[in-house]
Amino acid sequence: MGELKRIVSYLGQYKRDAVLGMLLVVVESAFEMVIPILMADIIDVGVANRDTAYILRQGTYMGVCALLALVTGLLYARFAARASYGLGARLRAAEYERVQEYAFSNLDRFETSSLVTRMTTDVTVIQNALNAGFRPMVRGPVMIVIGFGMAFYLNAELALVFLCVTPVMAVALALIVRRVGPSYGVLQATVDKLNDRVQEMLTAVRVVKAYVRGDYERAQFAQVNEGLARTSEDTFRYAVLNVPVLQVSMYTATTLIMWFGGQMILGGGLAVGELTGLLSYVMQIMNSLIMISNVFLLLTRSLASIHRICEVLDEPVALSSPEGAVTEVRNGAVTFEDVSFKYRADAREHALEHVTLTIPAGSTVGILGGTGSGKTTLVQLIPRLYDVTAGRVTVGGLDVRAYDLAALRDAVAIVLQKNVLFSGTVRENLRWGNADASDEELLAACRQARVDEFLDRLPGGLDYDLGQGGVNVSGGQKQRLCIARALLKSPKVVIFDDSTSAVDTATEADIRESLAALHGVTKIIIAQRVSSVVGADQIVVLDDGRVHAVGTHEELLERDGIYQEIYASQTHGAPNGEGGER
């Protein structure tokens, strides 16, 4: 219930619409509940006495009540729609903003497809539950209270007959809700799996087509899709039982009331109009109970979605700026002081162990190492994408945890191993580095990253649409655009995480030459090729999360076995003449 109250608090300015909608439902129900009394009077007084004027007068009252009920119902629909869709919009915005605050370690806890489902499907479930369930949630109890009161007013004995059926319906509904409740959580998790499969296929569609694996992907999708269908069947098989159970109860109660009522009419203890009015109230009470049962099922499913949304909102952000945070990075000097790191607190092994390094401001450092040696992990600690497990990392002489996160990350530009471009033009993507950059500044960064070599060939130049994820340019062009974007930040530290692997060696050499002209900027280059770091002030060799050796190209070539092996494989060829770069 605490989670439900929290979600309701997100109504914000739409609380007024929800309250007005609630009042309108009460008024609408009151108008409708007057009609059976008027109808009973028409039968017992107007028809019995053949009083046409009385019948017309009471009929007019019934028409006015029906019209007023219609008007209040339409007004309710307007306010309820505003409240439900407003709540949905605010929940999506709250989730999106929360995810933007997440550190990498927070994102590691959620599948991307699950976050998408929680922001779309789960919010839609809550939105629809409020829109569809708001009216019966308010109307049902009002109709039941008024209906029972009017039924007892007309005839207490017959009302008791109906009252005896109510516990049976309540028990049946409780059993259904208890059985269905856990199934909704499983259902939403299955939707996560389906979204994950679709997302993976769409992301890798070019690979799927290149390897002619369409049949395999279809089979994988069919398996997940059929799993969702089976889960849905199992869930709703029990959920739909509430209507027949309540209808059986309703018709049983109606039959009993007509039987006993008929006996009472024959005995002179009940008027026909009273029985008709009583039956109308019984039908309205039963319909209200059906509505309430549907609300319970909607609420049960919503609670599963509410819990999933609250998991996103309640996830404690792993990284945040400290109080009195430093907002300016003095220079690009970087040090690692006995740093150890692991991605999860319960992980058995560290990704980095006892790393100690000193990188002077303005220097160029190359980092080499085998796959899984911790190269990317090491540089992600500099802009504080993760926090160290032990030791500390400093930038500009201060612990990175002392800086305002935005200020630190503005001073540290990182070109990630996986190149990421966004839908839009070249200009829009480059301005991620500097939103206020002029065309002259954009073109200058393009020259530094050698983007100018192909920019003139793109229709529209800076206004060329890159497509979703930059699909309209090659891998090497993506890398150069990402480098230009990073340089536009005018950073104190710039990190290249294997960011020239898709360009030819001649272009890479031109980029290195251009970057060497950047004075006062610390350059950290992760590379697979020795040629990428041969001119660095120092080269760090990582092995299994530890610093194996540090030195210049000549020093390492003279005394370090791992570096000698890497250099030999890339310059003289691997055994049997395979795998070498010449």
C-alpha positions in Angstrom: 0.0 0.0 0.0 2.9 2.3 0.6 4.0 1.9 -3.1 0.4 2.6 -4.2 0.3 5.8 -2.1 3.6 6.9 -3.6 2.3 6.4 -7.2 -0.8 8.4 -6.3 1.4 11.2 -5.1 2.6 11.6 -8.7 -0.8 13.0 -9.7 0.6 16.4 -8.8 -1.5 19.2 -10.4 -3.9 16.5 -11.6 -5.2 15.8 -8.1 -7.8 18.4 -8.7 -9.1 16.6 -11.7 -9.2 13.3 -9.8 -11.2 14.9 -6.9 -13.7 16.5 -9.3 -14.1 13.3 -11.1 -14.8 11.5 -7.9 -17.4 14.0 -6.9 -19.1 13.8 -10.3 -19.3 10.0 -10.0 -21.1 10.4 -6.6 -23.5 12.9 -8.1 -24.1 10.7 -11.1 -24.8 7.6 -8.9 -27.2 9.6 -6.7 -29.3 10.7 -9.8 -29.4 7.1 -11.1 -30.5 5.7 -7.7 -33.5 8.0 -7.6 -34.9 6.5 -10.8 -36.1 3.1 -9.4 -38.1 4.9 -6.6 -39.8 7.1 -9.2 -40.5 4.0 -11.4 -42.0 2.2 -8.4 -44.3 5.2 -7.7 -45.4 5.3 -11.4 -46.5 1.6 -11.1 -48.0 1.6 -7.6 -49.6 5.1 -7.8 -49.9 6.3 -11.4 -50.8 3.0 -13.1 -52.8 1.7 -10.2 -55.0 4.9 -10.1 -54.8 5.5 -13.8 -53.5 9.0 -13.1 -51.9 10.1 -16.4 -50.8 13.5 -15.0 -48.9 11.8 -12.2 -47.3 9.3 -14.6 -46.1 12.2 -16.8 -44.8 14.2 -13.9 -42.9 11.3 -12.5 -41.7 10.3 -15.9 -40.4 13.9 -16.4 -38.5 13.6 -13.1 -37.0 10.3 -14.3 -35.9 12.0 -17.6 -34.3 14.9 -15.8 -32.4 12.5 -13.5 -31.2 10.5 -16.5 -30.1 13.7 -18.3 -28.3 15.0 -15.3 -26.6 11.6 -14.8 -25.5 11.7 -18.5 -24.0 15.2 -18.1 -22.2 14.4 -14.9 -20.9 11.1 -16.5 -19.5 13.0 -19.5 -17.8 15.6 -17.3 -16.4 12.8 -15.2 -14.9 11.1 -18.3 -13.1 14.4 -19.2 -11.6 14.8 -15.7 -10.7 11.1 -15.3 -8.9 11.1 -18.7 -6.9 14.2 -17.7 -6.0 12.6 -14.3 -5.0 9.2 -15.7 -3.0 10.4 -18.7 -1.4 13.1 -16.6 -0.3 10.5 -14.1 1.1 8.4 -16.8 3.1 11.3 -18.3 4.5 12.3 -14.9 5.5 8.7 -14.0 7.3 8.3 -17.3 9.1 11.6 -16.8 10.0 10.6 -13.2 11.5 7.3 -14.4 13.4 8.9 -17.2 14.9 11.5 -15.0 15.8 8.9 -12.4 17.6 6.8 -15.1 19.5 9.9 -16.2 20.9 10.1 -12.6 22.0 6.5 -12.6 25.6 5.6 -12.5 26.9 2.8 -14.7 26.7 0.4 -11.7 23.0 1.2 -11.4 22.4 0.6 -15.0 24.1 -2.8 -14.7 21.3 -3.9 -12.4 18.6 -3.5 -15.1 18.3 -4.9 -18.6 17.7 -2.2 -21.2 14.6 -4.0 -22.4 13.3 -4.1 -18.8 13.7 -0.3 -18.4 11.9 0.3 -21.6 9.0 -2.0 -20.5 8.8 -0.2 -17.1 8.6 3.2 -18.8 6.0 2.1 -21.4 4.0 -1.1 -20.7 4.0 -0.8 -16.9 3.0 2.9 -16.9 0.3 2.1 -19.5 -1.1 -0.6 -17.2 -1.4 1.9 -14.3 -2.8 4.6 -16.6 -5.5 2.3 -18.0 -6.3 1.0 -14.5 -7.0 4.6 -13.3 -8.9 5.5 -16.4 -11.0 2.4 -16.5 -11.1 1.7 -12.8 -11.6 5.2 -11.4 -15.4 5.3 -12.1 -16.3 1.8 -10.8 -13.9 2.3 -7.9 -15.9 5.3 -6.7 -19.3 4.4 -8.2 -19.4 0.8 -6.9 -19.3 1.5 -3.2 -21.7 4.5 -3.6 -24.2 2.4 -5.5 -23.9 -0.4 -3.0 -24.5 1.8 0.0 -27.3 3.7 -1.5 -28.8 0.5 -3.2 -28.8 -1.4 0.1 -30.4 1.5 1.9 -33.1 1.9 -0.7 -33.7 -1.9 -0.9 -34.2 -2.1 2.9 -36.4 1.0 2.6 -38.6 -0.8 0.1 -38.7 -4.2 1.7 -36.2 -5.4 4.4 -37.2 -9.1 4.2 -36.3 -9.4 0.5 -33.2 -7.3 0.9 -32.0 -9.8 3.5 -32.4 -12.6 0.8 -29.9 -10.8 -1.4 -27.6 -10.0 1.5 -27.1 -13.7 2.2 -25.6 -14.2 -1.3 -23.0 -11.4 -0.8 -20.4 -13.4 1.3 -20.3 -16.1 -1.4 -19.3 -13.6 -4.0 -16.7 -12.0 -1.6 -15.0 -15.3 -1.0 -15.0 -16.2 -4.7 -13.4 -12.9 -5.6 -10.8 -13.2 -2.8 -9.7 -16.6 -4.1 -9.5 -15.3 -7.7 -7.4 -12.3 -6.7 -5.1 -14.4 -4.6 -4.5 -16.8 -7.4 -4.0 -14.2 -10.1 -1.9 -11.6 -8.2 1.5 -13.3 -8.4 0.9 -14.2 -12.1 0.9 -10.5 -13.2 4.5 -10.1 -12.0 5.5 -13.1 -14.0 3.6 -11.7 -17.0 5.4 -8.4 -17.0 8.8 -10.2 -16.6 7.9 -12.2 -19.8 7.1 -9.0 -21.6 10.7 -7.9 -20.6 12.1 -11.0 -22.3 10.0 -10.4 -25.5 11.2 -6.8 -25.7 14.8 -7.9 -25.1 14.6 -10.3 -28.0 13.1 -7.7 -30.3 15.6 -5.1 -29.3 18.5 -7.5 -29.9 17.3 -8.5 -33.3 16.7 -5.0 -34.5 20.1 -3.8 -33.2 21.9 -6.7 -34.9 19.7 -7.0 -38.0 22.7 -6.4 -40.3 24.6 -9.3 -38.7 21.5 -11.5 -38.9 21.2 -10.9 -42.6 24.9 -11.2 -43.3 25.0 -14.6 -41.6 21.6 -15.7 -43.1 20.3 -16.4 -39.6 16.8 -15.1 -40.1 15.3 -18.5 -39.5 17.2 -18.9 -36.2 16.0 -15.4 -35.1 12.4 -16.3 -36.0 12.6 -19.5 -34.0 14.0 -17.6 -31.0 11.3 -15.0 -31.2 8.6 -17.6 -31.7 9.8 -19.3 -28.5 9.6 -16.1 -26.4 6.3 -15.1 -28.0 4.7 -18.5 -27.3 6.0 -18.2 -23.7 4.3 -14.9 -23.4 1.1 -16.3 -24.8 1.1 -19.3 -22.4 1.8 -17.0 -19.4 -1.1 -14.7 -20.5 -3.4 -17.7 -20.9 -2.5 -19.0 -17.4 -3.0 -15.5 -15.9 -6.3 -14.6 -17.5 -7.8 -18.1 -17.3 -8.4 -17.3 -13.6 -8.9 -13.6 -14.0 -12.0 -14.0 -16.2 -13.7 -16.2 -13.7 -14.9 -13.3 -11.6 -17.7 -12.3 -14.1 -19.4 -15.7 -14.4 -19.1 -16.2 -10.6 -20.8 -12.9 -9.9 -23.4 -13.4 -12.7 -24.4 -16.7 -11.2 -24.7 -15.1 -7.8 -26.7 -12.2 -9.3 -29.2 -14.4 -11.2 -29.5 -16.7 -8.1 -30.4 -13.7 -5.9 -32.8 -12.3 -8.6 -34.6 -15.6 -8.9 -34.9 -16.0 -5.1 -36.2 -12.4 -4.7 -38.7 -12.9 -7.5 -39.9 -16.2 -5.9 -40.3 -14.8 -2.4 -41.5 -11.5 -3.8 -44.2 -13.2 -5.9 -45.4 -15.1 -2.8 -45.6 -11.8 -0.9 -47.5 -10.1 -3.7 -50.0 -13.0 -3.8 -50.3 -12.7 0.0 -50.9 -9.0 -0.2 -47.7 -8.0 1.7 -45.9 -6.4 -1.2 -46.9 -4.1 -4.1 -45.8 -4.9 -7.7 -44.0 -1.5 -8.0 -42.0 -2.2 -4.8 -40.8 -5.5 -6.2 -39.9 -3.9 -9.5 -38.0 -1.1 -7.7 -36.3 -3.6 -5.4 -35.2 -5.7 -8.4 -33.7 -2.6 -10.0 -31.7 -1.9 -6.9 -30.5 -5.5 -6.7 -29.4 -5.3 -10.4 -27.5 -2.1 -9.7 -25.9 -3.5 -6.6 -24.8 -6.6 -8.5 -23.5 -4.6 -11.4 -21.6 -2.5 -8.9 -20.1 -5.7 -7.4 -19.0 -6.8 -10.8 -17.4 -3.4 -11.4 -15.6 -3.6 -8.0 -14.4 -7.1 -8.8 -12.9 -5.8 -12.1 -11.3 -3.0 -10.2 -9.7 -5.5 -7.9 -8.2 -7.4 -10.9 -7.0 -4.1 -12.4 -5.5 -3.1 -9.1 -3.9 -6.5 -8.7 -2.2 -6.2 -12.1 -1.3 -2.5 -11.4 0.4 -3.5 -8.1 2.8 -5.6 -10.0 3.6 -2.7 -12.4 3.7 -0.3 -9.5 6.3 -2.4 -7.8 8.4 -2.5 -10.9 8.2 1.2 -11.4 9.1 1.9 -7.7 12.1 -0.4 -8.1 13.4 2.1 -10.7 12.4 5.2 -8.6 13.8 3.7 -5.4 17.1 2.5 -6.8 19.7 4.4 -4.8 22.0 6.4 -7.1 25.5 5.0 -6.6 27.3 8.2 -7.5 26.5 11.7 -6.6 28.2 15.1 -6.1 29.3 15.7 -2.5 28.3 18.8 -0.5 30.5 21.7 -1.3 31.7 20.0 -4.4 34.6 21.5 -6.4 33.4 22.9 -9.7 36.6 23.5 -11.5 39.3 21.1 -12.5 42.7 22.8 -12.3 44.6 20.7 -14.8 44.8 17.3 -16.4 47.2 15.5 -14.0 45.8 12.0 -13.2 47.0 9.6 -10.5 45.9 6.2 -9.4 46.9 5.5 -5.8 46.8 1.8 -4.9 43.5 1.4 -6.7 41.4 -1.8 -6.6 38.0 -2.2 -8.2 35.3 -4.7 -8.7 32.0 -4.2 -10.4 29.9 -5.9 -7.7 30.4 -5.9 -4.0 29.9 -9.7 -3.9 32.2 -10.4 -6.8 34.9 -12.9 -5.9 37.7 -11.2 -8.0 38.7 -7.6 -8.6 38.8 -6.2 -12.1 41.7 -4.0 -11.1 44.1 -4.7 -8.2 46.6 -2.4 -6.6 47.1 0.0 -9.5 49.4 2.9 -8.9 50.1 5.3 -11.8 51.1 8.9 -12.2 50.1 10.7 -15.4 51.5 14.3 -15.6 49.3 17.1 -17.0 49.6 17.5 -20.7 51.4 14.2 -21.3 50.4 11.4 -23.7 50.0 7.9 -22.2 49.3 4.7 -24.0 47.7 1.7 -22.4 48.1 -1.8 -23.9 47.0 -5.2 -22.7 45.2 -8.3 -23.6 41.4 -8.7 -23.7 40.0 -8.5 -20.1 43.2 -7.0 -18.7 41.2 -4.0 -17.3 42.1 -1.2 -19.8 38.5 0.2 -20.2 37.8 -0.3 -16.5 40.8 1.7 -15.6 39.9 4.8 -17.7 36.2 4.7 -16.6 37.4 5.5 -13.1 38.8 8.9 -14.2 35.5 10.6 -15.0 34.0 8.7 -12.1 31.7 6.5 -14.2 32.4 4.0 -11.4 33.8 4.6 -7.9 36.9 2.7 -6.8 36.6 -0.1 -4.3 39.8 0.8 -2.6 42.5 3.5 -3.0 41.7 6.7 -4.8 41.9 8.4 -8.2 42.8 12.1 -8.5 42.4 14.6 -11.3 44.1 18.0 -11.0 45.5 17.0 -7.6 42.0 16.3 -6.1 40.2 13.1 -5.4 37.5 12.7 -8.1 35.0 12.2 -5.4 35.5 15.8 -4.3 34.3 17.2 -7.6 30.9 18.1 -8.9 30.1 15.2 -11.3 29.1 17.5 -14.1 32.2 19.7 -13.7 34.5 16.6 -13.6 32.9 15.0 -16.7 33.0 18.2 -18.6 36.8 18.3 -18.0 37.3 14.7 -19.0 36.3 13.7 -22.5 36.0 10.0 -23.3 35.6 8.5 -26.7 34.1 5.1 -25.8 35.1 1.8 -27.3 31.6 1.5 -28.7 30.9 4.5 -30.9 27.6 6.1 -30.2 25.9 8.6 -32.5 22.4 9.9 -32.2 19.6 10.4 -34.7 20.0 13.8 -36.3 22.5 15.8 -38.4 26.3 15.9 -38.1 26.0 19.4 -36.6 23.5 18.2 -33.9 25.8 15.3 -33.0 28.9 17.4 -32.8 27.2 19.9 -30.6 26.9 17.3 -27.9 30.5 18.4 -27.2 29.6 22.1 -27.1 26.0 23.1 -27.5 27.1 26.7 -28.4 29.8 25.9 -30.9 29.9 27.9 -34.0 30.3 26.4 -37.5 33.9 27.5 -37.5 34.6 25.7 -34.2 32.8 22.6 -35.5 34.9 22.6 -38.7 38.1 23.1 -36.7 37.3 20.0 -34.6 36.5 18.1 -37.8 39.9 19.0 -39.2 41.6 17.8 -36.0 39.8 14.5 -36.2 40.1 14.2 -40.0 36.4 14.3 -40.4 37.0 17.0 -43.1 38.3 14.2 -45.4 34.7 12.9 -45.9 32.5 15.7 -44.7 32.5 17.5 -48.1 31.3 14.3 -49.7 28.2 14.1 -47.5 25.1 15.8 -49.0 24.6 18.9 -46.9 27.9 18.7 -45.0 27.2 19.5 -41.4 23.5 19.2 -42.1 23.7 15.7 -43.4 21.3 13.4 -41.5 23.3 10.5 -39.9 20.2 8.3 -39.4 19.4 6.3 -36.3 22.6 5.5 -34.5 24.7 6.9 -37.3 23.8 4.1 -39.8 24.5 6.3 -42.8 28.2 6.5 -42.1 30.9 3.8 -41.9 32.6 2.6 -38.7 35.7 4.6 -39.3 33.7 7.8 -40.0 31.7 7.2 -36.8 35.0 7.0 -34.8 36.3 10.3 -36.3 33.0 12.0 -35.6 33.1 10.8 -32.0 36.7 12.1 -31.6 35.6 15.5 -33.0 32.7 15.6 -30.6 35.0 14.9 -27.7 37.5 17.6 -28.7 34.7 20.2 -28.8 34.5 19.9 -25.1 37.9 21.6 -24.7 38.8 19.0 -22.0 41.6 18.9 -19.6 41.8 15.1 -20.1 40.8 13.2 -23.3 40.6 9.4 -23.3 40.5 7.4 -26.5 39.3 3.9 -25.8 40.5 2.0 -28.9 38.8 4.7 -30.9 40.8 4.5 -34.1 40.5 0.8 -34.6 38.3 1.2 -37.6 40.4 3.7 -39.5 43.4 2.9 -41.7 46.9 3.4 -40.4 47.6 6.5 -42.5 44.5 8.3 -41.2 45.3 7.1 -37.7 48.8 8.7 -38.1 47.3 11.9 -39.2 44.9 12.0 -36.2 47.8 11.3 -33.9 49.8 14.1 -35.4 46.8 16.5 -35.0 46.2 15.4 -31.4 49.9 15.9 -30.6 49.4 19.6 -31.3 46.9 19.9 -28.4 48.9 21.5 -25.6 48.0 21.3 -22.0 45.6 18.4 -22.6 46.3 15.0 -21.1 45.8 12.3 -23.7 45.2 8.7 -22.7 45.1 6.2 -25.5 43.9 2.6 -25.2 45.0 0.7 -28.2 45.5 -2.8 -29.7 48.2 -1.6 -32.1 51.6 -0.7 -30.9 51.8 1.9 -33.7 49.0 3.8 -32.0 51.0 4.5 -28.8 54.6 4.2 -30.0 55.2 8.0 -29.6 53.5 8.3 -26.2 55.5 9.8 -23.3 54.8 6.6 -21.4 53.2 3.3 -22.1 51.3 1.2 -19.5 51.1 -2.5 -20.0 48.2 -4.1 -18.0 47.9 -7.8 -17.3 45.0 -9.4 -15.5 44.0 -6.1 -13.8 47.5 -5.2 -12.6 50.1 -2.8 -13.9 52.7 -5.1 -15.4 55.1 -2.5 -16.8 55.4 1.2 -17.4 57.9 3.0 -19.7 58.6 4.4 -23.1 58.5 2.3 -26.3 62.2 1.9 -26.2 62.4 1.0 -22.5 59.6 -1.6 -22.8 61.0 -3.1 -26.0 64.3 -3.6 -24.2 63.1 -5.2 -20.9 59.4 -6.2 -20.9 58.4 -9.7 -22.3 54.7 -9.0 -22.8 55.4 -5.8 -24.7 58.1 -7.5 -26.8 55.6 -10.3 -27.7 52.9 -7.8 -28.7 55.4 -5.8 -30.8 56.8 -8.9 -32.5 53.4 -10.3 -33.4 52.4 -7.0 -35.0 55.6 -6.2 -36.9 57.2 -9.6 -37.7 54.1 -11.8 -38.0 52.7 -14.5 -35.8 53.9 -18.1 -36.0 53.3 -19.7 -39.4 52.9 -16.2 -40.8 49.3 -15.7 -39.5 47.6 -12.9 -37.5 50.3 -10.3 -38.0 50.0 -6.8 -39.2 52.6 -5.8 -41.7 
